[in-house]
């Protein structure tokens, strides 16, 4: 789907949400579960420093790499 921007090799664990924070580093937080309090503190795993471009989507894939994909815009209009 997208192209690999940075190879970080982050090992993913179940129960965590992996993302790029505002500074462009790979971070994780525990997933929210109903009735369970979790800390909102994010844990930075890899300092990558990715510079974001408008119109692109950035994510951490299954292998722990940072990927970039062009966002799909437009589409079919909704019926009234």
C-alpha positions as CSV (number, residue, x, y, z in Angstrom):
1,X,0.0,0.0,0.0
2,X,2.7,2.5,1.0
3,X,6.4,2.9,0.8
4,X,8.8,2.4,3.6
5,X,10.3,5.6,4.9
6,X,12.4,4.4,7.8
7,X,13.3,0.9,9.0
8,X,13.1,0.9,12.8
9,X,12.5,-2.8,13.5
10,X,10.2,-2.1,16.5
11,X,8.8,-5.3,17.9
12,X,5.0,-5.0,18.3
13,X,3.2,-6.4,21.4
14,X,-0.5,-7.1,21.7
15,X,-2.6,-4.6,23.6
16,X,-0.7,-1.5,22.4
17,X,-1.4,1.2,19.8
18,X,1.6,2.1,17.7
19,X,1.8,5.5,16.0
20,X,4.0,8.5,14.9
21,X,3.8,11.3,17.5
22,X,4.0,15.0,16.7
23,X,7.8,15.0,16.6
24,X,7.8,12.2,14.0
25,X,9.0,9.5,16.4
26,X,7.5,6.0,16.8
27,X,5.5,5.8,20.1
28,X,3.0,3.5,21.8
29,X,0.2,3.7,24.4
30,X,-1.9,0.9,25.9
31,X,-5.2,0.4,24.1
32,X,-8.3,1.6,25.9
33,X,-10.5,-1.1,27.3
34,X,-14.0,-0.6,28.7
35,X,-14.0,-0.2,32.5
36,X,-10.2,-0.2,32.7
37,X,-8.1,2.9,33.5
38,X,-5.0,3.3,31.4
39,X,-2.2,5.8,31.5
40,X,-2.2,8.4,28.7
41,X,1.6,8.6,28.8
42,X,3.2,7.7,25.5
43,X,6.4,5.7,25.4
44,X,8.8,6.7,22.6
45,X,10.3,3.5,21.1
46,X,12.4,4.9,18.2
47,X,13.6,8.4,17.5
48,X,13.1,8.7,13.7
49,X,12.2,12.4,13.2
50,X,10.0,11.9,10.1
51,X,9.1,15.1,8.3
52,X,5.4,14.9,7.3
53,X,4.0,16.0,3.9
54,X,0.4,17.2,3.5
55,X,-1.9,14.7,1.8
56,X,0.1,11.7,3.1
57,X,-0.8,9.1,5.7
58,X,2.0,7.8,8.0
59,X,1.8,4.6,9.9
60,X,3.8,1.8,11.6
61,X,3.4,-1.5,9.6
62,X,3.5,-5.1,11.0
63,X,7.3,-5.3,10.7
64,X,7.8,-2.1,12.7
65,X,8.8,0.1,9.8
66,X,7.4,3.6,9.2
67,X,5.5,3.8,6.0
68,X,3.9,6.6,3.9
69,X,0.9,6.4,1.6
70,X,-1.0,9.0,-0.4
71,X,-4.4,9.8,1.1
72,X,-7.4,9.0,-1.1
73,X,-9.4,12.2,-1.7
74,X,-12.7,12.7,-3.4
75,X,-14.9,9.7,-4.3
76,X,-18.5,9.3,-5.0
77,X,-21.1,11.9,-4.0
78,X,-23.8,10.8,-1.5
79,X,-27.4,10.5,-2.7
80,X,-29.8,13.1,-1.3
